[in-house]
C-alpha cells in the first residue's frame, strides 16, 4: 500500500506530527537527517520497509490488541522522524540509544517545540527561538511606529496554536509596555495572526496553487478554538 510520508510544508509537518501522531499516543521518537549524499526517497523506503510501517489501519489495530507498537514515519526536506506507540517492536531494540520520549524531551523542528503536556499535544515556539524573538521586538518597540511594528508582527510565520498565541500575546504586551513608558501609541492586537489554518500535510502548499481561492477554500475552514490542541 502507498504510504505518504513527505510533508510539503513546515506547517503541515508540525500539524501532522502534533495532531495526528503525538496526540494519538506516538510518544517515542527518533529524529534524523538524510545525509547530503543520500537520496531522501531511498531513505524513506528503507526505513518504512525495515520497520514495517506501511500497514493498514486494521493491521495496526491487530498489532495494538497484541501489545505490539505501531510506527509512523514523516519527513520534510531532509529532516525526518520515526514515531512509535507503546508496545513491543524491533524498533525499540535497534534504536535504543537514540529513542526519546516526547513527554520528556520535546521534538524541536524549524523553531517549534512539540511536546505532550497535561494530557494534550502542545506546540509552541521553542524556548531559545522565543527569547530571541521577544528580545528583537522589545528592542524595536520604541524605534518603530505602530504600523511598522504591526507589519513586523504579521511577518512572524509561526502557526498560532494556543501556546504560540500566548507567546505572541506576551510579546505584544512587552512591546506595548515599553511604548507606554515612552508615551507612544500601542500596537493593536489585530496585528497578530491568531487564527490557525488547517493543512493537508502531504499535498501542495497554498502558495503553489494558481487559483485566487483561499487556502481554506481548498483545504477546509480554519480551526476554531475547540479544535486547537493545547497544553491545558
C-alpha positions, 0 to 999 in steps of 0.5 A: 500500500502507498504510504505518504510520508513527505510533508510539503510544508513546515506547517503541515509537518508540525500539524501532522506530527502534533495532531495526528501522531503525538496526540494519538499516543506516538510518544517515542521518537527518533529524529534524523537527517538524510545525509547530503549524499543520500537520496531522501526517497531511498531513505524513506523506503528503507526505513518504512520497509525495515520497520514495517510501517506501511500497514493498514489501519486494521493491521495496526489495530491487530498489532495494538490488541497484541501489545505490539507498537505501531510506527509512523514515519514523516519527513520534510526536506531532509529532516525526518522522524520515526514515531512509535506507540507503546508496545513491543517492536524491533524498533525499540531494540535497534534504536535504543540509544537514540529513542526519546520520549516526547513527554520528556524531551520535546521534538524541536523542528524549524523553531517549534517545540512539540511536546505532550503536556497535561494530557494534550499535544502542545506546540509552541515556539521553542524556548531559545527561538522565543527569547530571541524573538521577544528580545528583537521586538522589545528592542524595536518597540520604541524605534518603530511606529505602530504600523511598522511594528504591526507589519513586523508582527504579521511577518512572524510565520509561526502557526498560532496554536494556543501556546504560540498565541500566548507567546505572541500575546506576551510579546505584544504586551512587552512591546506595548509596555515599553511604548507606554513608558515612552508615551507612544501609541500601542500596537493593536492586537489585530496585528497578530495572526491568531487564527490557525489554518488547517493543512493537508500535510502531504499535498501542495502548499497554498502558495503553489496553487494558481487559483485566487481561492483561499487556502481554506477554500481548498483545504477546509475552514480554519480551526476554531478554538475547540479544535486547537490542541493545547497544553491545558 
